[in-house]
Amino acid sequence: MFGDFVENEELENKPNAEETVLEEENLDDTSEEYEDNEYSEEDYEDEEENDDEDKPPYQILMEDLVERGVLFADEEKEYDANEDGIEELLEDTVNARIGSLFQENEDLAMLYDVVQNGGSIQDVMQMYGEVNYSELDMSDAGTQEQVVIDYYTAKGISEDRIARLIDSSKDDGTFGNEVQEAYSALVNSQRAQMQEYLDDLQQQRIDEQEYAREQMVTLRQTINNIEEIQGFKMDKRTRDDFFSYMTQPTRNGMTRLQEDAQDYEKQLVMAFMYYTNFNSEDMQRRATTNVSDKLSKALKSQKDSNIRSGSSGNKRNSNIDDFDDIII
């Protein structure tokens, strides 16, 4: 059937001689145009190579890593073709994979949040006790019965009555429902405890951050109101730099004060300052005495030199270029 139909179609639509000549000429023209515009595989490869040559090395590397699935790129974001862009890609990749993992494991996600908010694994272990019900193999008959026992025990039911309840439910065919009820209740109870613990940690963190902000404001106001410390004058620039010294983190995450606190020699200096009770008058007196002693020695040395050379003293000693050399 299909063959006859095709033959009739071919006879009815068969072109005449003039149409055939025109079609052949058109085909020849089209073929020439195609040959003119035809690209070889080498041409395409050359174009791709030229495109890559125009791209920064970081962009080529980033596109390759994303294409091979090594890194994850957020389609809604624009990444810089530099080290910062690579770091951002790595961060997004880690977050994407962690997020995917947490979607599959709710307990792991909650545990991560606990640690991020300052909680401890020990606290979590105490809450779960010996059993994490969400990880039990509930296809095992012994496990099913133990879950029901734990459920009724948590409700304060005696062992004898628990045994009778289990036997009764097995006899009337409701034991499966009883297992599901007990399992769901125990899993939800553990997760509720974990969530409550996490909520407390988050609230504690919020309170600590608020306290830190209040302390920062108080410190700023205190420093702004200081005119001098132990005899040392404090102008606005000094106050601002002093505040930054105490509060502004450096690249290593510590303030300059924290860095100095780890310096052994500076610790000794501060210990001595505590020892002298920050007696600025004593320090000034010692400094003045030190300068006076150096000045006296310098003048005596100049006088002795003049006597030996027979000079009247109008000529300066070559060993003393300036009184600026007389320092503590």
C-alpha positions in Angstrom: 0.0 0.0 0.0 2.7 2.5 0.9 4.7 1.6 -2.3 1.7 2.4 -4.7 1.1 5.7 -3.0 4.7 6.7 -3.4 4.8 5.8 -7.1 1.6 7.8 -7.9 3.0 10.7 -5.9 6.2 10.6 -7.9 4.4 10.5 -11.3 2.0 13.3 -10.4 4.8 15.6 -9.1 7.4 14.7 -11.7 8.9 18.0 -13.0 9.0 18.8 -16.7 12.3 19.4 -18.6 12.5 23.1 -18.1 11.9 22.8 -14.3 14.6 20.2 -14.1 17.1 22.5 -15.8 16.3 25.4 -13.5 16.5 23.3 -10.4 19.9 21.9 -11.5 21.2 25.5 -12.0 19.9 26.6 -8.6 21.6 23.6 -7.0 24.9 24.4 -8.7 24.6 28.0 -7.4 23.8 26.9 -3.9 26.6 24.3 -4.0 29.1 27.1 -4.9 27.9 29.3 -2.1 28.2 26.4 0.3 31.7 25.7 -0.8 32.6 29.3 -0.3 31.2 29.4 3.2 32.2 25.9 4.2 34.3 25.6 7.4 36.6 22.7 8.1 37.2 21.2 11.5 40.6 22.9 11.6 38.9 26.3 11.1 36.6 25.7 14.1 39.5 24.5 16.2 41.5 27.6 15.2 38.6 29.8 16.2 38.3 28.1 19.6 42.1 28.5 20.1 41.8 32.2 19.2 38.9 32.7 21.6 41.0 31.1 24.4 44.0 33.3 23.6 41.8 36.3 24.2 40.7 35.1 27.6 42.8 35.7 30.8 44.5 32.5 32.1 42.3 32.5 35.3 39.1 32.6 33.2 40.3 29.6 31.1 41.2 27.6 34.2 37.9 28.5 36.0 35.7 27.6 32.9 37.6 24.3 32.6 37.1 23.4 36.2 33.4 24.2 36.1 32.9 22.3 32.8 34.5 19.2 34.2 32.4 19.4 37.4 35.3 20.0 39.7 33.9 23.4 40.8 30.3 24.7 41.1 29.4 28.1 39.7 26.3 30.0 40.6 24.7 31.0 37.2 23.3 34.2 38.7 26.7 35.4 39.8 29.6 37.0 37.9 33.0 35.8 39.0 36.2 37.9 38.6 38.9 36.2 36.5 41.5 36.3 39.3 42.5 34.8 42.6 39.4 36.3 44.3 37.2 34.7 41.7 38.8 31.3 42.3 38.3 31.6 46.0 34.7 32.6 45.5 34.2 29.6 43.3 35.7 27.3 45.9 33.5 28.8 48.6 30.4 28.4 46.5 31.4 24.8 45.6 31.9 23.9 49.3 28.6 25.5 50.3 26.7 23.8 47.4 28.1 20.4 48.3 27.4 20.9 52.0 23.9 22.1 51.3 23.3 19.0 49.2 24.6 16.7 51.9 22.5 18.5 54.6 19.4 18.0 52.5 20.0 14.3 52.6 20.8 14.2 56.3 18.8 16.5 58.6 20.7 15.3 61.7 24.1 16.2 60.2 22.8 19.6 59.2 21.7 20.3 62.8 25.0 19.0 64.2 26.8 21.4 61.9 24.7 24.3 63.1 25.4 23.4 66.7 29.2 23.5 66.1 29.0 26.7 64.1 27.2 28.4 67.0 29.7 27.3 69.6 28.2 24.0 70.8 30.1 20.9 71.7 30.0 17.4 70.4 30.0 16.1 74.0 26.7 17.9 74.7 25.2 16.4 71.6 26.3 12.9 72.6 24.7 13.3 76.0 21.4 14.3 74.4 21.4 11.3 72.1 22.7 8.9 74.8 23.6 5.5 73.5 21.1 5.5 70.6 20.5 7.8 67.7 17.0 6.5 66.7 17.0 8.1 63.2 19.9 5.8 62.2 18.4 2.5 63.4 17.6 -0.3 61.0 13.9 -0.6 61.5 13.6 -3.7 59.3 15.1 -5.8 62.2 12.4 -7.4 64.5 14.5 -7.1 67.6 15.1 -3.4 66.9 11.4 -2.8 66.4 10.6 -4.4 69.8 13.4 -2.4 71.6 12.1 0.8 70.1 8.6 0.1 71.5 10.1 -0.8 74.9 12.2 2.5 74.9 9.1 4.5 74.0 6.9 3.1 76.8 9.8 3.3 79.3 10.2 7.0 78.5 6.5 7.3 79.4 7.1 5.7 82.8 5.4 2.4 82.1 6.6 -0.6 84.0 8.4 -3.5 82.3 5.6 -6.0 83.0 2.9 -3.8 81.5 5.2 -3.0 78.5 5.5 -6.8 77.9 1.7 -7.2 78.0 1.2 -4.3 75.7 3.6 -5.7 73.1 2.1 -9.2 73.3 -1.4 -7.8 72.9 -0.5 -5.7 69.9 1.2 -8.6 68.2 -1.9 -10.8 68.8 -4.3 -8.2 67.4 -2.0 -7.3 64.5 -1.4 -3.7 65.5 2.2 -4.1 66.5 3.4 -2.6 63.2 1.5 0.6 63.9 2.8 0.6 67.4 6.4 0.4 66.2 5.9 3.3 63.7 4.3 5.4 66.4 7.1 4.7 68.9 9.9 5.2 66.3 8.5 8.6 65.1 8.0 9.8 68.7 11.6 8.9 69.7 13.2 10.5 66.6 11.1 13.7 66.9 11.9 13.9 70.6 15.7 13.7 70.0 15.5 16.3 67.2 13.3 18.6 69.4 16.0 18.4 72.1 18.7 19.2 69.6 16.7 22.1 68.2 16.1 23.5 71.7 19.8 23.3 72.4 20.6 25.0 69.0 18.1 27.8 69.7 19.7 28.4 73.1 23.2 28.6 71.5 22.0 31.0 68.8 20.3 33.2 71.4 23.5 33.1 73.5 25.6 34.1 70.5 23.2 37.0 69.8 23.5 38.2 73.4 27.3 37.9 73.2 27.4 39.9 70.0 25.2 42.6 71.5 27.3 42.7 74.6 30.5 43.1 72.5 28.9 46.0 70.6 27.9 47.7 73.8 31.5 47.2 75.1 32.9 48.7 71.9 30.7 51.8 72.2 31.7 52.2 75.9 35.4 51.9 75.0 35.0 54.4 72.2 33.3 56.9 74.5 35.8 56.4 77.2 38.8 57.0 74.9 37.1 60.0 73.4 36.8 61.6 76.9 40.5 61.0 77.8 42.7 64.1 77.7 45.8 62.3 79.0 47.0 58.9 80.4 49.6 58.9 83.1 51.0 62.2 81.9 50.8 61.5 78.2 48.7 63.9 76.3 46.0 62.5 74.0 44.9 64.4 71.0 42.1 63.2 68.6 44.5 61.5 66.2 46.1 59.6 69.1 42.8 58.6 70.5 41.6 57.3 67.1 44.8 55.3 66.5 44.7 54.0 70.1 41.1 52.8 69.6 42.1 51.1 66.3 45.1 49.6 68.0 42.8 47.9 70.5 39.9 46.9 68.3 40.8 46.7 64.5 41.8 43.2 63.4 44.8 42.8 61.1 45.1 40.3 58.3 45.8 37.5 60.7 42.5 38.1 62.5 44.1 39.7 65.7 44.3 43.3 66.8 47.7 44.9 67.1 47.1 44.8 70.9 46.6 41.0 70.7 49.7 40.7 68.6 51.8 42.7 71.0 50.4 40.6 73.9 52.1 37.6 72.3 55.5 39.3 72.2 57.6 38.0 75.1 59.7 41.1 75.4 56.7 43.4 75.4 55.1 41.2 78.0 58.1 41.8 80.2 57.8 45.5 79.7 54.1 45.5 80.6 54.8 43.3 83.6 57.4 45.9 84.8 54.9 48.7 84.2 52.4 46.8 86.4 55.2 46.3 89.0 55.9 50.0 89.2 52.2 50.7 89.2 52.6 52.9 86.1 54.5 55.6 88.0 54.9 58.1 85.2 56.7 60.6 87.5 59.3 58.1 88.4 59.8 57.3 84.7 60.1 61.0 83.9 62.6 61.5 86.7 64.7 58.5 85.5 64.6 59.8 81.9 65.6 63.3 83.0 68.4 61.9 85.1 69.6 59.8 82.2 69.7 62.7 79.8 71.5 64.9 82.4 74.1 62.3 83.0 74.8 61.9 79.3 75.0 65.7 78.8 77.4 66.1 81.7 79.7 63.3 80.4 79.6 64.9 76.9 80.5 68.4 78.2 83.3 67.0 80.4 84.7 65.0 77.5 84.6 68.2 75.4 86.4 70.2 78.1 89.1 67.6 78.6 89.7 67.5 74.9 90.0 71.3 74.7 92.5 71.3 77.6 94.7 68.6 75.9 94.6 70.5 72.5 95.1 73.9 74.0 91.8 75.1 72.5 89.9 78.0 74.1 86.7 75.9 73.8 85.2 78.0 71.0 85.7 75.1 68.6 83.2 72.2 68.9 84.4 68.7 69.6 84.3 66.7 66.5 82.9 63.8 68.4 79.7 65.8 69.2 77.9 66.9 66.1 74.6 67.9 67.8 72.9 67.7 71.1 70.3 65.4 69.3 72.9 62.6 69.9 72.2 62.8 73.6 69.2 60.5 73.9 67.9 58.0 76.3 
